[in-house]
Amino acid sequence: MRERTSRLQIGAEGAARSALLIACATLAAEIGSIVINGLLNRRWPADWFIAIKVTALVGLGSFAVLFFYVLIRFRASGPSKAIAAHPFDQQSAPLAGFVAMEYYGLILNRTIFVFFQPEGLYGWTVKGPVTCIRPRYFETYADRLKDPGLIDYPEVVQRLARLMKGGFFIPRAEIVSAEIVRERKWGMGPVPHSGRIELRLATGKQRELILLGKVDADEIQKRILG
């Protein structure tokens, strides 16, 4: 309960700061309109009561919308936190995997953790669409994969892969082939990557995983094919 209250308080404070900035911008726009009207028409009629009222309404409305958004995000994170907090059987060694990028919707991309498991591959989406402005953005995620304490519970990985938006599970029995394409992926710009793995599935579908950073593509292919 204390953690929930703390998170709601932080969310309310963030929403209040954003709403204040929006209100200030609205008031500045109102003042700017009055000044421009005065300079152009040589008249300075101004109803400051209405201007302040509009500013207050915009500020309160912005706070309500932003805080409601925080509540939705808070509730959405509940199931994943509950799963992560559930007492599962710990395995002897942390899960192995790699960081990849996947294109979807023609031009969008997402960054994912891909975990190896005996029954198949589990994917977590860790970041939404990115650009080439920060080409080494993924190194933070690669370092987290090296942390032996990242995840020690296979059931957490399995459940979160199904819960997260963009998450996936690919049964090993459905993987027909995993071909390494060593050429650079067009559109990646300066983002370092070690080629990509093209998965062909028994369903006829294909999935392309771009290997971010300097990694051993042959070892990844070997782990995928089991």
WOGIDA-V110808 format. One record per run of one state. SS is the DSSP state (~ for helix, > for strand, _ for the rest). FROM is the first residue (numbers start at 0). LEN is the number of residues. If there is no record, write none. Layout:
ss-><SS	SS>
from-><FROM	FROM>
len-><LEN	LEN>
This chain:
ss-><_	~	_	~	_	>	_	>	_	>	_	~	_	~	_	>	~	>	_	>	_	>	_	~	_>
from-><0	1	41	47	85	96	104	107	117	119	127	138	146	153	163	167	171	174	181	192	201	205	212	216	225>
len-><1	40	6	38	11	8	3	10	2	8	11	8	7	10	4	4	3	7	11	9	4	7	4	9	1>
